[in-house]
Amino acid sequence: MKELSAFIISFCIVCSVVGGLGIIFPSGKMKKSVEFISVIFIIASFLGIFCIGFKFDYKPSFDDFDVVSEASDVDITTEIFKNALKNNNVDFEKMTIIKDKNEFGSIVISKVILYTKEPREKIMKIIGNGAEYEVEVIND
């Protein structure tokens, strides 16, 4: 059934394009050229559909989209942490966020490692959340 609907959609598109070309170039020197191109276009469209035998086996993989989403979620979270620290005048050299997946497949931040000279208490007041993730402060 999908093949039939794809055929009908492509047929309608081809007819619309051919009709549009006929309206744009109704008469004159271009009329025969447009008619010739239109006939070739229709024949090529039908041959293309019949040559593949109505087999549309295109199955996109959505796994790639999840990877991009996971990476962007971690990047957004990293930026939020960095902005919170910068807004509170905390200088740091590096931040590492360790993530895991829970049983539902969602991304969960398990640990934030921050390389700074600031005291741990100050960092915990800004980004600490002991119930959700662990914060490790490494003083350099």
DSSP file with accessible surface (Angstrom, degrees, kcal/mol):
  #  RESIDUE AA STRUCTURE BP1 BP2  ACC     N-H-->O    O-->H-N    N-H-->O    O-->H-N    TCO  KAPPA ALPHA  PHI   PSI    X-CA   Y-CA   Z-CA
    1    1 A M     >        0   0  174      0, 0.0     4,-2.2     0, 0.0     5,-0.2   0.000 360.0 360.0 360.0 -34.9    0.0    0.0    0.0
    2    2 A K  H  >  +     0   0  172      1,-0.2     4,-2.3     2,-0.2     5,-0.2   0.879 360.0  53.2 -62.9 -38.0    2.9    2.3    0.7
    3    3 A E  H  > S+     0   0   63      2,-0.2     4,-2.4     1,-0.2    -1,-0.2   0.905 108.0  49.9 -64.7 -40.4    4.2    1.8   -2.8
    4    4 A L  H  > S+     0   0   87      2,-0.2     4,-2.6     1,-0.2    -2,-0.2   0.929 111.4  47.7 -65.8 -42.9    0.9    2.7   -4.3
    5    5 A S  H  X S+     0   0   59     -4,-2.2     4,-2.5     1,-0.2    -1,-0.2   0.895 111.5  51.2 -66.3 -36.3    0.6    5.9   -2.3
    6    6 A A  H  X S+     0   0   31     -4,-2.3     4,-2.6     2,-0.2    -1,-0.2   0.907 110.4  49.6 -65.1 -39.4    4.2    6.8   -3.2
    7    7 A F  H  X S+     0   0   42     -4,-2.4     4,-2.6     2,-0.2    -2,-0.2   0.931 111.6  47.9 -63.9 -44.9    3.3    6.2   -6.9
    8    8 A I  H  X S+     0   0   87     -4,-2.6     4,-2.4     2,-0.2    -2,-0.2   0.927 112.7  48.8 -64.1 -42.1    0.2    8.4   -6.7
    9    9 A I  H  X S+     0   0  100     -4,-2.5     4,-2.3     2,-0.2    -2,-0.2   0.940 113.1  46.4 -63.6 -45.8    2.1   11.2   -4.9
   10   10 A S  H  X S+     0   0   37     -4,-2.6     4,-2.6     1,-0.2    -2,-0.2   0.905 111.6  52.3 -66.0 -36.9    4.9   11.1   -7.5
   11   11 A F  H  X S+     0   0   85     -4,-2.6     4,-2.6     1,-0.2    -1,-0.2   0.930 110.2  48.3 -62.9 -43.6    2.4   11.1  -10.3
   12   12 A C  H  X S+     0   0   67     -4,-2.4     4,-2.3     2,-0.2    -1,-0.2   0.902 112.0  49.2 -64.1 -40.3    0.6   14.2   -8.9
   13   13 A I  H  X S+     0   0  100     -4,-2.3     4,-2.5     2,-0.2     5,-0.2   0.935 111.6  48.7 -65.2 -44.0    3.9   16.0   -8.5
   14   14 A V  H  X S+     0   0   12     -4,-2.6     4,-2.7     1,-0.2     5,-0.2   0.937 112.6  48.0 -62.0 -45.0    5.0   15.2  -12.0
   15   15 A C  H  X S+     0   0   54     -4,-2.6     4,-2.7     1,-0.2    -1,-0.2   0.893 111.4  50.7 -64.0 -39.0    1.7   16.4  -13.4
   16   16 A S  H  X S+     0   0   86     -4,-2.3     4,-2.6     2,-0.2    -1,-0.2   0.919 111.9  46.7 -64.5 -43.2    1.8   19.6  -11.4
   17   17 A V  H  X S+     0   0   63     -4,-2.5     4,-2.5     2,-0.2    -2,-0.2   0.937 114.2  47.2 -65.0 -44.9    5.3   20.4  -12.6
   18   18 A V  H  X S+     0   0   29     -4,-2.7     4,-2.2    -5,-0.2    -2,-0.2   0.924 113.3  48.8 -63.1 -43.5    4.4   19.6  -16.2
   19   19 A G  H  X S+     0   0   36     -4,-2.7     4,-1.8    -5,-0.2    -1,-0.2   0.909 110.4  51.5 -62.5 -40.6    1.2   21.7  -15.9
   20   20 A G  H  X S+     0   0   29     -4,-2.6     4,-2.3     1,-0.2    -2,-0.2   0.911 109.5  49.4 -63.3 -41.3    3.2   24.6  -14.4
   21   21 A L  H  X S+     0   0   54     -4,-2.5     4,-2.4     1,-0.2    -1,-0.2   0.885 108.7  53.9 -64.9 -37.1    5.7   24.5  -17.2
   22   22 A G  H  < S+     0   0   37     -4,-2.2    -1,-0.2     1,-0.2    -2,-0.2   0.862 110.5  46.4 -64.9 -33.8    2.8   24.5  -19.7
   23   23 A I  H  < S+     0   0  136     -4,-1.8    -2,-0.2     1,-0.2    -1,-0.2   0.894 112.2  49.9 -74.2 -39.8    1.4   27.6  -18.0
   24   24 A I  H  < S+     0   0  112     -4,-2.3    -2,-0.2     1,-0.3    -1,-0.2   0.916 123.9  29.0 -66.2 -42.9    4.8   29.4  -17.9
   25   25 A F  S  < S+     0   0   76     -4,-2.4    -1,-0.3    -5,-0.2    -2,-0.1  -0.619  73.1 155.9-117.2  72.2    5.6   28.7  -21.6
   26   26 A P        -     0   0   83      0, 0.0     2,-0.3     0, 0.0    -1,-0.1   0.837  64.2  -6.9 -72.4 -32.9    2.2   28.6  -23.3
   27   27 A S  S    S+     0   0   90      4,-0.0     3,-0.4     5,-0.0     2,-0.2  -0.939  90.0  59.2-152.3 174.7    3.2   29.5  -26.8
   28   28 A G  S >  S-     0   0   58     -2,-0.3     3,-1.0     1,-0.2     4,-0.5  -0.605 101.1 -29.7 101.9-160.0    6.0   30.6  -29.0
   29   29 A K  T 3> S+     0   0  203      1,-0.2     4,-0.5    -2,-0.2     3,-0.3   0.786 133.1  55.6 -68.2 -29.3    9.4   29.1  -29.8
   30   30 A M  H 3> S+     0   0   94     -3,-0.4     4,-2.7     1,-0.2     5,-0.2   0.608  84.5  86.1 -81.1 -11.2    9.7   27.5  -26.4
   31   31 A K  H <> S+     0   0   94     -3,-1.0     4,-2.4     1,-0.2     5,-0.2   0.930  91.4  43.4 -59.8 -47.9    6.4   25.5  -26.7
   32   32 A K  H  > S+     0   0  169     -4,-0.5     4,-2.4    -3,-0.3    -1,-0.2   0.895 114.6  50.7 -67.3 -36.9    7.8   22.5  -28.5
   33   33 A S  H  X S+     0   0   61     -4,-0.5     4,-2.6     2,-0.2     5,-0.2   0.924 111.7  47.4 -65.6 -42.7   10.9   22.4  -26.3
   34   34 A V  H  X S+     0   0   12     -4,-2.7     4,-2.6     2,-0.2    -2,-0.2   0.920 112.4  49.5 -66.4 -40.8    8.7   22.4  -23.1
   35   35 A E  H  X S+     0   0  102     -4,-2.4     4,-2.5    -5,-0.2     5,-0.2   0.924 112.0  48.6 -63.8 -42.2    6.4   19.7  -24.5
   36   36 A F  H  X S+     0   0  135     -4,-2.4     4,-2.4     2,-0.2    -2,-0.2   0.943 113.6  45.8 -62.5 -47.7    9.4   17.5  -25.4
   37   37 A I  H  X S+     0   0   99     -4,-2.6     4,-2.7     1,-0.2    -2,-0.2   0.902 112.0  53.1 -63.0 -38.0   11.0   18.0  -22.0
   38   38 A S  H  X S+     0   0   11     -4,-2.6     4,-2.5    -5,-0.2    -2,-0.2   0.925 109.8  46.8 -63.6 -45.3    7.6   17.3  -20.3
   39   39 A V  H  X S+     0   0   83     -4,-2.5     4,-2.7     2,-0.2     5,-0.2   0.931 114.0  47.9 -64.0 -43.4    7.1   14.1  -22.2
   40   40 A I  H  X S+     0   0   86     -4,-2.4     4,-2.8    -5,-0.2     5,-0.2   0.916 111.4  51.7 -62.1 -42.6   10.6   12.9  -21.4
   41   41 A F  H  X S+     0   0   88     -4,-2.7     4,-2.2    -5,-0.2    -2,-0.2   0.918 111.6  45.8 -61.3 -45.3   10.1   13.9  -17.7
   42   42 A I  H  X S+     0   0   52     -4,-2.5     4,-2.5     2,-0.2     5,-0.2   0.938 114.1  48.0 -65.7 -45.2    6.9   11.9  -17.5
   43   43 A I  H  X S+     0   0   91     -4,-2.7     4,-2.8     1,-0.2     5,-0.2   0.930 112.4  49.0 -61.8 -44.2    8.4    8.8  -19.2
   44   44 A A  H  X S+     0   0   57     -4,-2.8     4,-2.5    -5,-0.2    -1,-0.2   0.898 110.4  51.9 -63.3 -37.9   11.4    8.9  -17.0
   45   45 A S  H  X S+     0   0   31     -4,-2.2     4,-2.0    -5,-0.2    -2,-0.2   0.939 113.0  43.4 -64.3 -47.0    9.3    9.2  -13.9
   46   46 A F  H  X S+     0   0   56     -4,-2.5     4,-2.7     2,-0.2     5,-0.2   0.918 114.8  49.3 -66.3 -42.3    7.2    6.2  -14.8
   47   47 A L  H  X S+     0   0  100     -4,-2.8     4,-2.7    -5,-0.2     5,-0.2   0.902 109.4  53.2 -63.6 -38.9   10.2    4.1  -15.9
   48   48 A G  H  X S+     0   0   38     -4,-2.5     4,-1.1    -5,-0.2    -1,-0.2   0.913 112.1  44.3 -62.0 -40.9   11.9    5.0  -12.7
   49   49 A I  H  <>S+     0   0   18     -4,-2.0     5,-1.3    -5,-0.2     4,-0.3   0.934 117.9  43.1 -70.8 -43.1    9.0    3.8  -10.6
   50   50 A F  H ><5S+     0   0  114     -4,-2.7     3,-0.7     1,-0.2    -2,-0.2   0.818 107.8  59.9 -75.3 -28.2    8.5    0.6  -12.6
   51   51 A C  H 3<5S+     0   0  103     -4,-2.7    -1,-0.2     1,-0.2    -2,-0.2   0.844 104.1  49.4 -68.9 -32.1   12.2   -0.2  -12.8
   52   52 A I  T ><5S-     0   0   84     -4,-1.1     3,-0.8    -5,-0.2    -1,-0.2   0.549 108.4-129.1 -85.1  -3.7   12.5   -0.4   -9.1
   53   53 A G  T < 5 -     0   0   40     -3,-0.7    -3,-0.2    -4,-0.3     3,-0.1   0.833  56.5 -67.6  67.4  32.6    9.5   -2.7   -8.9
   54   54 A F  T 3 <S+     0   0   66     -5,-1.3     2,-0.8     1,-0.2    -1,-0.2   0.833  93.4 144.1  57.5  32.9    7.7   -0.7   -6.3
   55   55 A K    <   +     0   0  148     -3,-0.8     2,-0.8    -6,-0.2    -1,-0.2  -0.846  19.8 171.4-107.2  99.8   10.2   -1.7   -3.7
   56   56 A F        +     0   0   94     -2,-0.8   -54,-0.0     1,-0.1   -53,-0.0  -0.861   8.2 160.5-105.8  92.6   10.8    1.2   -1.4
   57   57 A D        +     0   0  119     -2,-0.8     2,-0.5     2,-0.0    -1,-0.1   0.050  18.7 139.2-103.8  24.1   13.0   -0.3    1.4
   58   58 A Y        +     0   0  195      1,-0.0    -2,-0.0     2,-0.0     0, 0.0  -0.595  22.3 173.5 -75.0 118.4   14.4    2.9    2.8
   59   59 A K        -     0   0  176     -2,-0.5    -2,-0.0     2,-0.0    -1,-0.0  -0.891  20.9-146.4-127.4 100.0   14.5    2.6    6.6
   60   60 A P        -     0   0   61      0, 0.0     2,-0.6     0, 0.0    -2,-0.0  -0.341  13.1-128.6 -67.5 147.1   16.2    5.5    8.3
   61   61 A S        -     0   0   66      1,-0.1     3,-0.4    -2,-0.0     4,-0.2  -0.855  17.2-170.1 -97.4 123.5   18.1    4.8   11.4
   62   62 A F     >  +     0   0  132     -2,-0.6     4,-1.2     1,-0.2     3,-0.2   0.373  68.0  92.4 -94.0   5.8   17.2    7.1   14.3
   63   63 A D  H  > S+     0   0  111      1,-0.2     4,-1.5     2,-0.2    -1,-0.2   0.868  80.8  58.3 -65.3 -35.4   20.1    5.9   16.4
   64   64 A D  H  > S+     0   0  113     -3,-0.4     4,-1.9     1,-0.2    -1,-0.2   0.872 101.5  55.3 -62.8 -34.8   22.3    8.7   15.1
   65   65 A F  H  > S+     0   0  127     -4,-0.2     4,-2.3     1,-0.2    -1,-0.2   0.876 104.0  53.5 -68.6 -35.0   19.8   11.3   16.4
   66   66 A D  H  X S+     0   0   92     -4,-1.2     4,-2.7     2,-0.2    -1,-0.2   0.897 106.8  52.0 -65.8 -39.3   20.0    9.9   19.9
   67   67 A V  H  X S+     0   0   92     -4,-1.5     4,-2.4     2,-0.2     5,-0.2   0.934 111.1  47.1 -63.0 -44.0   23.8   10.2   20.0
   68   68 A V  H  X S+     0   0   98     -4,-1.9     4,-2.5     1,-0.2     5,-0.2   0.924 112.5  50.5 -62.9 -41.4   23.6   13.8   18.9
   69   69 A S  H  X S+     0   0   53     -4,-2.3     4,-2.3     2,-0.2    -2,-0.2   0.924 110.1  49.2 -64.4 -43.0   20.9   14.5   21.5
   70   70 A E  H  X S+     0   0   34     -4,-2.7     4,-2.0     2,-0.2    -1,-0.2   0.929 112.5  47.7 -62.4 -45.2   23.0   12.9   24.3
   71   71 A A  H  X S+     0   0   49     -4,-2.4     4,-2.3     1,-0.2    -2,-0.2   0.919 113.0  48.0 -63.2 -42.0   26.0   14.9   23.4
   72   72 A S  H  X S+     0   0   46     -4,-2.5     4,-2.6    -5,-0.2    -1,-0.2   0.868 108.2  55.1 -69.7 -34.0   24.1   18.1   23.2
   73   73 A D  H  X S+     0   0   71     -4,-2.3     4,-2.2     2,-0.2    -1,-0.2   0.921 110.8  45.0 -62.9 -42.6   22.4   17.4   26.6
   74   74 A V  H  X S+     0   0   22     -4,-2.0     4,-2.7     2,-0.2    -2,-0.2   0.905 112.6  51.7 -68.0 -39.7   25.8   17.1   28.2
   75   75 A D  H  X S+     0   0  102     -4,-2.3     4,-2.3     2,-0.2    -2,-0.2   0.916 110.5  48.2 -62.7 -42.3   27.1   20.2   26.4
   76   76 A I  H  X S+     0   0   98     -4,-2.6     4,-2.2     2,-0.2    -2,-0.2   0.930 112.5  48.5 -63.9 -43.7   24.1   22.2   27.6
   77   77 A T  H  X S+     0   0   36     -4,-2.2     4,-2.4     1,-0.2    -2,-0.2   0.917 110.2  51.7 -63.8 -41.7   24.5   20.9   31.2
   78   78 A T  H  X S+     0   0   21     -4,-2.7     4,-2.8     1,-0.2    -1,-0.2   0.925 109.8  49.4 -60.2 -44.1   28.2   21.8   31.1
   79   79 A E  H  X S+     0   0   97     -4,-2.3     4,-2.7     2,-0.2    -1,-0.2   0.883 109.1  52.3 -64.2 -38.0   27.5   25.3   29.9
   80   80 A I  H  X S+     0   0  103     -4,-2.2     4,-2.2     2,-0.2    -1,-0.2   0.938 112.2  45.3 -63.2 -46.3   24.9   25.8   32.7
   81   81 A F  H  X S+     0   0   20     -4,-2.4     4,-2.3     2,-0.2    -2,-0.2   0.932 113.6  49.8 -62.2 -45.0   27.5   24.7   35.3
   82   82 A K  H  X S+     0   0   60     -4,-2.8     4,-2.7     1,-0.2     5,-0.2   0.922 111.6  48.1 -61.9 -43.8   30.2   26.9   33.8
   83   83 A N  H  X S+     0   0   81     -4,-2.7     4,-2.5     2,-0.2    -1,-0.2   0.892 110.2  52.0 -64.6 -38.9   27.9   29.9   33.7
   84   84 A A  H  X S+     0   0   30     -4,-2.2     4,-0.9    -5,-0.2    -1,-0.2   0.917 112.8  45.4 -63.1 -41.5   26.8   29.4   37.3
   85   85 A L  H ><>S+     0   0    0     -4,-2.3     5,-2.4     1,-0.2     3,-0.5   0.917 113.7  48.1 -68.9 -42.8   30.5   29.2   38.4
   86   86 A K  H ><5S+     0   0  125     -4,-2.7     3,-1.6     1,-0.2    -2,-0.2   0.881 107.6  55.8 -66.0 -37.5   31.5   32.3   36.4
   87   87 A N  H 3<5S+     0   0  130     -4,-2.5    -1,-0.2     1,-0.3    -2,-0.2   0.752 109.3  48.0 -66.0 -23.0   28.5   34.3   37.7
   88   88 A N  T <<5S-     0   0   80     -4,-0.9    -1,-0.3    -3,-0.5    -2,-0.2   0.098 120.0-110.3-102.2  17.4   29.8   33.5   41.2
   89   89 A N  T < 5 +     0   0  129     -3,-1.6     2,-0.6     1,-0.2    -3,-0.2   0.865  63.3 154.2  58.2  43.2   33.4   34.5   40.4
   90   90 A V      < -     0   0    1     -5,-2.4     2,-0.4    -6,-0.1    -1,-0.2  -0.915  30.9-153.4-103.7 119.7   34.8   31.0   40.6
   91   91 A D        +     0   0  129     -2,-0.6    26,-0.6    -5,-0.0    27,-0.4  -0.783  21.8 169.3 -90.6 135.0   37.9   30.5   38.5
   92   92 A F  E     -A  116   0A  45     -2,-0.4    24,-0.2    24,-0.2     3,-0.1  -0.982  33.1-149.6-144.9 153.9   38.5   26.9   37.3
   93   93 A E  E    S-     0   0A 132     22,-3.0     2,-0.3    -2,-0.3    23,-0.1   0.858  78.6  -1.0 -88.8 -42.0   40.8   25.2   34.9
   94   94 A K  E     -A  115   0A 120     21,-0.9    21,-2.7     2,-0.0     2,-0.4  -0.997  52.3-157.6-153.5 147.8   38.7   22.3   33.7
   95   95 A M  E     -A  114   0A  22     -2,-0.3     2,-0.4    19,-0.2    19,-0.2  -0.999   9.7-170.8-130.4 132.4   35.3   20.7   34.3
   96   96 A T  E     -A  113   0A  44     17,-2.9    17,-3.3    -2,-0.4     2,-0.5  -0.986   5.3-161.2-122.9 130.5   34.5   17.0   33.5
   97   97 A I  E     -A  112   0A  24     -2,-0.4     2,-0.5    15,-0.2    15,-0.2  -0.955   5.2-156.9-113.7 124.8   31.0   15.6   33.6
   98   98 A I  E     -A  111   0A  68     13,-3.0    12,-2.4    -2,-0.5    13,-1.7  -0.882  16.3-170.4-101.9 127.6   30.6   11.9   33.9
   99   99 A K  E     -A  109   0A  86     -2,-0.5     2,-0.3    10,-0.2    10,-0.2  -0.824  10.4-177.2-120.7 155.6   27.3   10.6   32.7
  100  100 A D  E     -A  108   0A  94      8,-2.9     8,-3.3    -2,-0.3     2,-0.4  -0.874  26.3-115.7-136.1 171.2   25.5    7.3   32.8
  101  101 A K  E     -A  107   0A 122     -2,-0.3     6,-0.2     6,-0.2     2,-0.1  -0.938  25.5-143.7-111.4 138.1   22.2    5.9   31.5
  102  102 A N    >   -     0   0   54      4,-2.1     3,-1.9    -2,-0.4     6,-0.0  -0.239  40.1 -84.4 -87.1-174.9   19.5    4.8   33.8
  103  103 A E  T 3  S+     0   0  158      1,-0.3    -1,-0.1     2,-0.1    -2,-0.0   0.706 128.9  55.0 -66.9 -17.6   17.1    1.8   33.3
  104  104 A F  T 3  S-     0   0  161      2,-0.1    -1,-0.3     0, 0.0     3,-0.1   0.443 118.6-108.5 -93.2  -1.8   14.8    3.9   31.1
  105  105 A G  S <  S+     0   0   43     -3,-1.9     2,-0.2     1,-0.3    -2,-0.1   0.521  73.1 138.3  88.3   6.0   17.6    5.0   28.7
  106  106 A S        -     0   0   65      1,-0.1    -4,-2.1   -36,-0.0     2,-0.4  -0.516  59.2-107.8 -83.8 154.4   17.8    8.6   29.9
  107  107 A I  E     -A  101   0A  45     -6,-0.2     2,-0.4    -2,-0.2    -6,-0.2  -0.660  36.7-172.7 -82.2 132.4   21.1   10.4   30.5
  108  108 A V  E     -A  100   0A  53     -8,-3.3    -8,-2.9    -2,-0.4     2,-0.6  -0.993  22.3-132.7-128.0 129.6   21.9   10.9   34.2
  109  109 A I  E     +A   99   0A  28     -2,-0.4   -10,-0.2   -10,-0.2     3,-0.1  -0.722  27.7 174.0 -80.4 122.1   24.8   13.0   35.4
  110  110 A S  E     +     0   0A  36    -12,-2.4    24,-2.1    -2,-0.6     2,-0.3   0.737  60.4  11.5-101.1 -26.9   26.6   10.9   38.0
  111  111 A K  E     -Ab  98 134A  49    -13,-1.7   -13,-3.0    22,-0.2     2,-0.5  -0.991  50.3-158.4-156.4 141.5   29.6   13.0   38.8
  112  112 A V  E     -Ab  97 135A   0     22,-2.8    24,-3.3    -2,-0.3     2,-0.5  -0.993  14.0-164.2-119.9 122.6   31.0   16.5   38.2
  113  113 A I  E     -Ab  96 136A  21    -17,-3.3   -17,-2.9    -2,-0.5     2,-0.5  -0.942   8.5-173.0-109.7 124.7   34.8   16.9   38.6
  114  114 A L  E     -Ab  95 137A   0     22,-2.9    24,-3.0    -2,-0.5     2,-0.8  -0.972  16.3-152.8-124.6 127.1   36.1   20.5   38.9
  115  115 A Y  E     +Ab  94 138A  60    -21,-2.7   -22,-3.0    -2,-0.5   -21,-0.9  -0.870  45.7 126.7 -98.2 107.0   39.7   21.5   38.9
  116  116 A T  E     -Ab  92 139A   3     22,-1.8    24,-0.5    -2,-0.8   -24,-0.2  -0.960  64.0-128.3-153.4 167.9   39.9   24.8   40.8
  117  117 A K  S    S+     0   0  158    -26,-0.6    22,-0.1    -2,-0.3   -25,-0.1   0.434  77.3 106.5 -98.8  -3.0   41.6   26.6   43.7
  118  118 A E  S    S-     0   0   44    -27,-0.4    -2,-0.1     1,-0.1   -28,-0.0  -0.387  81.9 -94.0 -74.2 154.4   38.3   27.5   45.3
  119  119 A P     >  -     0   0   62      0, 0.0     4,-1.6     0, 0.0     3,-0.4  -0.350  27.9-121.5 -69.3 150.7   37.2   25.8   48.5
  120  120 A R  H  > S+     0   0  110      1,-0.2     4,-2.7     2,-0.2     5,-0.2   0.845 109.2  60.1 -60.4 -36.8   34.8   22.8   48.1
  121  121 A E  H  > S+     0   0  133      1,-0.2     4,-1.8     2,-0.2    -1,-0.2   0.895 103.9  49.7 -61.3 -41.2   32.1   24.4   50.3
  122  122 A K  H  > S+     0   0   74     -3,-0.4     4,-1.2     2,-0.2    -1,-0.2   0.920 112.0  48.0 -65.3 -40.9   31.8   27.3   47.9
  123  123 A I  H  X>S+     0   0    0     -4,-1.6     4,-2.8     1,-0.2     5,-0.6   0.908 109.2  53.4 -66.2 -41.1   31.5   25.0   44.9
  124  124 A M  H  X5S+     0   0   54     -4,-2.7     4,-1.2     1,-0.2    -1,-0.2   0.862 105.7  53.9 -64.8 -34.5   28.9   22.9   46.6
  125  125 A K  H  <5S+     0   0  183     -4,-1.8    -1,-0.2    -5,-0.2    -2,-0.2   0.843 116.0  39.9 -66.5 -31.3   26.7   26.0   47.3
  126  126 A I  H  <5S+     0   0   41     -4,-1.2    -2,-0.2    -3,-0.3    -3,-0.1   0.945 139.8   0.8 -85.2 -53.4   26.8   26.9   43.6
  127  127 A I  H  <5S+     0   0    7     -4,-2.8    -3,-0.2    -5,-0.1    -2,-0.2   0.359  93.1 126.2-120.8   5.1   26.4   23.5   41.8
  128  128 A G     << +     0   0   29     -4,-1.2     2,-0.1    -5,-0.6     6,-0.1  -0.416  18.3 159.9 -73.3 139.0   26.1   20.9   44.5
  129  129 A N    >>  -     0   0   69      4,-0.5     4,-2.4    -2,-0.1     3,-1.2  -0.586  12.4-176.3-154.4  84.1   23.2   18.5   44.6
  130  130 A G  T 34 S+     0   0   71      1,-0.3    -1,-0.0     2,-0.2    -2,-0.0   0.744  80.9  57.9 -60.1 -25.5   24.1   15.5   46.7
  131  131 A A  T 34 S+     0   0   89      1,-0.1    -1,-0.3     3,-0.0     3,-0.1   0.807 118.1  29.2 -76.1 -26.7   20.8   13.7   45.9
  132  132 A E  T <4 S-     0   0  125     -3,-1.2     2,-0.3     1,-0.3    -2,-0.2   0.836 127.5  -4.5-102.2 -43.3   21.4   13.7   42.1
  133  133 A Y     <  -     0   0   38     -4,-2.4    -4,-0.5   -25,-0.0     2,-0.3  -0.976  65.0-109.2-152.2 161.9   25.1   13.7   41.5
  134  134 A E  E     -b  111   0A 105    -24,-2.1   -22,-2.8    -2,-0.3     2,-0.5  -0.746  23.4-151.5 -97.3 140.4   28.5   13.8   43.2
  135  135 A V  E     -b  112   0A   2     -2,-0.3     2,-0.5   -24,-0.2   -22,-0.2  -0.966   9.6-169.1-113.5 124.3   30.7   16.9   43.0
  136  136 A E  E     -b  113   0A  63    -24,-3.3   -22,-2.9    -2,-0.5     2,-0.6  -0.963   4.3-161.2-114.6 125.2   34.5   16.3   43.3
  137  137 A V  E     -b  114   0A  23     -2,-0.5     2,-0.6   -24,-0.2   -22,-0.2  -0.927   1.7-165.0-107.8 123.6   36.7   19.4   43.7
  138  138 A I  E     -b  115   0A  48    -24,-3.0   -22,-1.8    -2,-0.6     2,-0.5  -0.937  11.8-147.8-110.9 115.0   40.4   18.9   42.9
  139  139 A N  E      b  116   0A 101     -2,-0.6   -22,-0.2   -24,-0.2   -24,-0.1  -0.719 360.0 360.0 -86.0 124.8   42.5   21.8   44.2
  140  140 A D              0   0   92     -2,-0.5    -1,-0.0   -24,-0.5   -25,-0.0  -0.717 360.0 360.0 -98.2 360.0   45.5   22.5   42.0
